Amino acid sequence: MNAETRITEIPNRPIKSASTLLFALSAITMSPQIQAASDEGRWLIRAGISLVEPKSDNGQLSVGKISVNSHTDPSINVGYFLTPNWAVDVLLALPFEHGFSINGGNAGSTAQLPPTVSLQYHFLPGAKIQPYVGVGANLTLFMDERLNSGNKLKLDSSFGLAAQVGVDVPFNAKWRVGFDVRYVDIDSKVSVDGQDVGTVKIDPYVFSVNLGYRF
């Protein structure tokens, strides 16, 4: 081996050693998080309370300006993790009953059932605090529509997009508490005694607090 060959080889050894050391440190640092994520099951059931808060301007009908009230009810989420980061989530709940006013006066009420399916991305699986975002679709079914005047009220079903931001704080691999906020696009055509009177735009934020179990 000549001198030139020795000179060119010597600097490579520290570089290779440094790369090996960095790889080893990275593996050591990430291994607890990877292990924690693998210890958690694929299914996640959340049970809690959800507040549906419609936006402030709900539309102008031919019979007057409509305003929809908020409502709180128990809710359930069922999630399935495709990978440690990606999950499919379904929001279920008892029907939310909303009173509404027309031109400022109490006019009636309706119930709505808002099943929502979302694809979620979980940023830090296995961490002590686990934030996530989601996007999906919502189908809102209206029932028990009622006008105080006695006229027949009908609200059509609504299909729209939904977005979500949330966080889970695990106690262990099984139990966790969570909080999330969803925005749901809900617009419904309204008819009174069979006559179209316009569209109500509910477009609520849904605030949820829950206790989750992963298995």
Order of alpha helices (4+ residues) and beta strands (2+ residues): alpha-alpha-beta-beta-beta-beta-beta-beta-beta-beta-beta-beta-beta-beta-beta-beta-beta
